[in-house]
Amino acid sequence: MHIRNLPCLAASLITVTLIGLSGCGGGSSSGTATTTTAADAAVSSAQTTGTVPTSPTDVVAVGGTNKATISWSAVNGAASYTIYWSTAAGGTTTTGTGVVSATTSYIQRGLLPATRYYYLVTARNNSGESAASGEIATTTALLDGATPYATYCATCHGRLEISLVTNRGIAEIKAALQNISSMSGLVVTDAQISAISAALMFNN
């Protein structure tokens, strides 16, 4: 599905960078972090004190459609955070796949439906990386929007986990389809559009 004329959200998103692979499977750890909040601004402007940061606290993971949203409280003196994920409990910073985020939240996209994912979070600055937070886990929704997205959208917009066409409602997707004459013969059901929208949204 070639969705045209949809505004790009790149300017409001912070890219996160893969720093390792563990072979855990069940999705990619590429993705985008949410827009900067006041707490995040304090993190980005923190000065290194010569002391390794403490472990992040109040870590929460919420599963959604082909995604999980992880958030935590800002750590004093931290310049960035690393989220380590796995599909097996008991992971460590060595066995998990790590993703760096400059903010205190991260949305991991492109995950398998109805699958449990486990997370650890660390804080770091120029003096080093903190010990990991306690492990948390969440299960993604049963609804699968990744499969129809891969069929109809990925060719033009890239894989779901790195797509910049995000936060699109059902009506927006339907309107885009109706305005593309070259796709008049393409059959995309309402259920598929709904699932794609759910996978692209930030909050479900």
C-alpha positions as a Markdown table, in Angstrom:
| # | Residue | x | y | z |
|---|---|---|---|---|
| 1 | Met | 0.0 | 0.0 | 0.0 |
| 2 | His | 1.7 | 3.2 | -1.2 |
| 3 | Ile | 0.5 | 5.8 | 1.2 |
| 4 | Arg | 1.2 | 9.2 | -0.4 |
| 5 | Asn | 0.7 | 12.7 | 0.8 |
| 6 | Leu | 1.1 | 11.8 | 4.4 |
| 7 | Pro | 3.4 | 14.2 | 6.3 |
| 8 | Cys | 6.6 | 12.8 | 7.5 |
| 9 | Leu | 7.2 | 12.7 | 11.2 |
| 10 | Ala | 11.0 | 12.6 | 11.0 |
| 11 | Ala | 11.5 | 16.1 | 12.4 |
| 12 | Ser | 9.7 | 15.1 | 15.6 |
| 13 | Leu | 11.3 | 11.8 | 16.2 |
| 14 | Ile | 14.6 | 10.8 | 17.8 |
| 15 | Thr | 16.4 | 7.9 | 16.0 |
| 16 | Val | 17.8 | 5.2 | 18.2 |
| 17 | Thr | 20.8 | 3.1 | 17.2 |
| 18 | Leu | 21.3 | -0.6 | 17.3 |
| 19 | Ile | 24.4 | -1.5 | 19.3 |
| 20 | Gly | 24.3 | -5.3 | 19.2 |
| 21 | Leu | 22.5 | -8.5 | 18.2 |
| 22 | Ser | 21.8 | -11.5 | 20.3 |
| 23 | Gly | 19.9 | -13.8 | 18.0 |
| 24 | Cys | 16.9 | -13.8 | 20.4 |
| 25 | Gly | 14.5 | -13.4 | 17.5 |
| 26 | Gly | 10.9 | -12.1 | 17.5 |
| 27 | Gly | 11.4 | -8.7 | 15.9 |
| 28 | Ser | 13.8 | -5.9 | 15.4 |
| 29 | Ser | 15.1 | -3.5 | 18.0 |
| 30 | Ser | 15.3 | -0.7 | 15.5 |
| 31 | Gly | 12.7 | 2.0 | 16.1 |
| 32 | Thr | 12.0 | 5.5 | 17.3 |
| 33 | Ala | 11.9 | 7.1 | 20.7 |
| 34 | Thr | 9.0 | 9.5 | 21.6 |
| 35 | Thr | 9.4 | 13.2 | 21.5 |
| 36 | Thr | 11.5 | 14.9 | 24.1 |
| 37 | Thr | 9.8 | 15.8 | 27.4 |
| 38 | Ala | 11.0 | 18.1 | 30.1 |
| 39 | Ala | 12.6 | 15.2 | 32.0 |
| 40 | Asp | 14.3 | 14.1 | 28.8 |
| 41 | Ala | 15.7 | 17.6 | 28.3 |
| 42 | Ala | 17.3 | 17.4 | 31.7 |
| 43 | Val | 18.9 | 14.1 | 30.7 |
| 44 | Ser | 20.3 | 15.4 | 27.5 |
| 45 | Ser | 21.8 | 18.5 | 29.2 |
| 46 | Ala | 23.3 | 16.6 | 32.1 |
| 47 | Gln | 27.0 | 17.0 | 32.7 |
| 48 | Thr | 29.2 | 14.1 | 33.4 |
| 49 | Thr | 30.2 | 14.2 | 37.1 |
| 50 | Gly | 32.9 | 11.5 | 37.0 |
| 51 | Thr | 30.5 | 9.0 | 38.6 |
| 52 | Val | 28.8 | 6.2 | 36.8 |
| 53 | Pro | 25.0 | 6.8 | 36.9 |
| 54 | Thr | 22.7 | 4.8 | 39.1 |
| 55 | Ser | 20.4 | 2.1 | 37.7 |
| 56 | Pro | 17.1 | 3.4 | 36.2 |
| 57 | Thr | 14.0 | 2.9 | 38.3 |
| 58 | Asp | 10.2 | 2.9 | 37.7 |
| 59 | Val | 10.7 | 0.9 | 34.5 |
| 60 | Val | 7.4 | 0.1 | 32.8 |
| 61 | Ala | 6.7 | -1.9 | 29.6 |
| 62 | Val | 3.3 | -1.8 | 27.8 |
| 63 | Gly | 2.6 | -4.2 | 25.0 |
| 64 | Gly | 0.6 | -3.0 | 21.9 |
| 65 | Thr | 0.0 | -4.1 | 18.3 |
| 66 | Asn | 3.4 | -5.4 | 17.1 |
| 67 | Lys | 5.1 | -3.1 | 19.5 |
| 68 | Ala | 6.1 | -2.4 | 23.1 |
| 69 | Thr | 6.5 | 1.0 | 24.8 |
| 70 | Ile | 9.2 | 1.1 | 27.5 |
| 71 | Ser | 9.6 | 4.1 | 29.9 |
| 72 | Trp | 11.5 | 4.9 | 33.1 |
| 73 | Ser | 12.4 | 7.7 | 35.4 |
| 74 | Ala | 15.3 | 10.0 | 34.4 |
| 75 | Val | 18.6 | 9.3 | 36.1 |
| 76 | Asn | 20.7 | 12.2 | 37.4 |
| 77 | Gly | 23.9 | 12.6 | 35.4 |
| 78 | Ala | 22.9 | 10.2 | 32.6 |
| 79 | Ala | 23.7 | 11.2 | 29.0 |
| 80 | Ser | 21.8 | 8.3 | 27.4 |
| 81 | Tyr | 20.1 | 5.0 | 28.2 |
| 82 | Thr | 20.4 | 1.5 | 26.7 |
| 83 | Ile | 17.3 | -0.8 | 26.5 |
| 84 | Tyr | 18.2 | -4.5 | 26.4 |
| 85 | Trp | 15.5 | -6.9 | 25.1 |
| 86 | Ser | 15.0 | -10.6 | 24.7 |
| 87 | Thr | 12.2 | -13.1 | 24.2 |
| 88 | Ala | 13.5 | -15.2 | 27.1 |
| 89 | Ala | 13.4 | -14.4 | 30.7 |
| 90 | Gly | 16.6 | -13.9 | 32.7 |
| 91 | Gly | 18.5 | -11.9 | 30.1 |
| 92 | Thr | 21.5 | -9.8 | 30.8 |
| 93 | Thr | 23.3 | -6.9 | 29.2 |
| 94 | Thr | 25.5 | -9.5 | 27.5 |
| 95 | Thr | 22.8 | -11.8 | 26.1 |
| 96 | Gly | 20.2 | -9.2 | 25.3 |
| 97 | Thr | 20.0 | -7.0 | 22.2 |
| 98 | Gly | 20.7 | -3.4 | 23.1 |
| 99 | Val | 19.2 | -0.2 | 21.7 |
| 100 | Val | 20.5 | 3.3 | 22.7 |
| 101 | Ser | 18.0 | 6.0 | 23.5 |
| 102 | Ala | 18.6 | 9.7 | 24.4 |
| 103 | Thr | 15.2 | 10.0 | 26.1 |
| 104 | Thr | 13.4 | 8.2 | 28.9 |
| 105 | Ser | 11.0 | 6.2 | 26.7 |
| 106 | Tyr | 11.3 | 4.0 | 23.7 |
| 107 | Ile | 8.9 | 2.3 | 21.3 |
| 108 | Gln | 10.1 | -1.0 | 19.9 |
| 109 | Arg | 8.2 | -1.8 | 16.7 |
| 110 | Gly | 7.9 | -4.7 | 14.3 |
| 111 | Leu | 7.4 | -7.3 | 17.1 |
| 112 | Leu | 5.6 | -10.6 | 16.8 |
| 113 | Pro | 1.9 | -10.6 | 17.9 |
| 114 | Ala | 1.0 | -12.3 | 21.2 |
| 115 | Thr | 4.6 | -12.7 | 22.2 |
| 116 | Arg | 6.2 | -12.0 | 25.6 |
| 117 | Tyr | 9.3 | -9.7 | 25.6 |
| 118 | Tyr | 11.7 | -9.0 | 28.4 |
| 119 | Tyr | 13.5 | -5.7 | 29.1 |
| 120 | Leu | 16.4 | -4.3 | 31.1 |
| 121 | Val | 17.4 | -0.6 | 31.1 |
| 122 | Thr | 20.8 | 0.9 | 31.9 |
| 123 | Ala | 22.0 | 4.5 | 32.2 |
| 124 | Arg | 25.4 | 5.7 | 30.9 |
| 125 | Asn | 27.6 | 8.7 | 30.7 |
| 126 | Asn | 31.3 | 9.3 | 29.9 |
| 127 | Ser | 32.3 | 7.5 | 33.1 |
| 128 | Gly | 30.5 | 4.2 | 32.2 |
| 129 | Glu | 27.3 | 2.3 | 32.2 |
| 130 | Ser | 25.2 | 1.6 | 35.3 |
| 131 | Ala | 24.0 | -1.8 | 36.5 |
| 132 | Ala | 20.8 | -2.9 | 34.9 |
| 133 | Ser | 17.4 | -2.2 | 36.2 |
| 134 | Gly | 15.2 | -5.0 | 37.3 |
| 135 | Glu | 13.8 | -7.1 | 34.5 |
| 136 | Ile | 10.3 | -6.3 | 33.3 |
| 137 | Ala | 8.1 | -8.0 | 30.7 |
| 138 | Thr | 5.1 | -7.3 | 28.5 |
| 139 | Thr | 3.1 | -9.3 | 26.0 |
| 140 | Thr | 2.2 | -7.8 | 22.6 |
| 141 | Ala | -1.4 | -7.7 | 21.4 |
| 142 | Leu | -3.0 | -10.7 | 19.5 |
| 143 | Leu | -3.9 | -8.4 | 16.6 |
| 144 | Asp | -1.2 | -8.6 | 13.8 |
| 145 | Gly | -0.7 | -5.5 | 11.7 |
| 146 | Ala | 2.8 | -6.3 | 10.7 |
| 147 | Thr | 1.8 | -8.9 | 8.1 |
| 148 | Pro | -0.6 | -6.7 | 6.1 |
| 149 | Tyr | 1.8 | -3.8 | 6.5 |
| 150 | Ala | 4.6 | -5.9 | 5.0 |
| 151 | Thr | 2.3 | -6.9 | 2.1 |
| 152 | Tyr | 0.9 | -3.5 | 1.2 |
| 153 | Cys | 3.2 | -0.8 | 2.7 |
| 154 | Ala | 6.8 | -2.0 | 3.2 |
| 155 | Thr | 7.9 | -1.7 | -0.4 |
| 156 | Cys | 7.3 | 2.1 | -0.4 |
| 157 | His | 7.8 | 2.9 | 3.3 |
| 158 | Gly | 10.3 | 0.4 | 4.6 |
| 159 | Arg | 10.0 | -2.2 | 7.3 |
| 160 | Leu | 7.4 | -1.5 | 10.0 |
| 161 | Glu | 10.1 | -1.1 | 12.7 |
| 162 | Ile | 11.8 | 1.8 | 10.9 |
| 163 | Ser | 8.8 | 3.3 | 9.0 |
| 164 | Leu | 8.4 | 7.1 | 9.4 |
| 165 | Val | 4.8 | 6.7 | 8.3 |
| 166 | Thr | 3.5 | 6.4 | 11.9 |
| 167 | Asn | 0.5 | 7.4 | 14.0 |
| 168 | Arg | -1.9 | 7.0 | 11.0 |
| 169 | Gly | -5.6 | 6.5 | 11.7 |
| 170 | Ile | -8.0 | 4.3 | 9.7 |
| 171 | Ala | -9.6 | 7.3 | 7.9 |
| 172 | Glu | -6.2 | 8.7 | 6.9 |
| 173 | Ile | -5.2 | 5.3 | 5.3 |
| 174 | Lys | -8.5 | 4.9 | 3.5 |
| 175 | Ala | -8.3 | 8.4 | 2.1 |
| 176 | Ala | -4.8 | 7.8 | 0.9 |
| 177 | Leu | -5.9 | 4.6 | -0.9 |
| 178 | Gln | -8.8 | 6.4 | -2.6 |
| 179 | Asn | -6.6 | 9.1 | -3.9 |
| 180 | Ile | -4.1 | 6.8 | -5.6 |
| 181 | Ser | -5.4 | 5.8 | -9.0 |
| 182 | Ser | -2.7 | 3.3 | -9.7 |
| 183 | Met | -4.0 | 1.2 | -6.7 |
| 184 | Ser | -7.6 | 0.9 | -7.9 |
| 185 | Gly | -7.2 | -2.8 | -8.3 |
| 186 | Leu | -5.7 | -3.4 | -4.9 |
| 187 | Val | -8.0 | -5.1 | -2.4 |
| 188 | Val | -7.3 | -4.2 | 1.2 |
| 189 | Thr | -10.0 | -5.1 | 3.7 |
| 190 | Asp | -11.2 | -3.0 | 6.5 |
| 191 | Ala | -9.8 | -5.4 | 9.0 |
| 192 | Gln | -6.4 | -5.2 | 7.3 |
| 193 | Ile | -6.5 | -1.4 | 7.3 |
| 194 | Ser | -7.5 | -1.4 | 11.0 |
| 195 | Ala | -4.6 | -3.7 | 11.9 |
| 196 | Ile | -2.1 | -1.6 | 9.9 |
| 197 | Ser | -3.3 | 1.5 | 11.7 |
| 198 | Ala | -3.0 | -0.1 | 15.1 |
| 199 | Ala | 0.6 | -1.2 | 14.3 |
| 200 | Leu | 1.5 | 2.4 | 13.2 |
| 201 | Met | -0.1 | 4.2 | 16.1 |
| 202 | Phe | 1.9 | 5.3 | 19.2 |
| 203 | Asn | -0.6 | 4.3 | 21.8 |
| 204 | Asn | -2.1 | 0.9 | 21.1 |
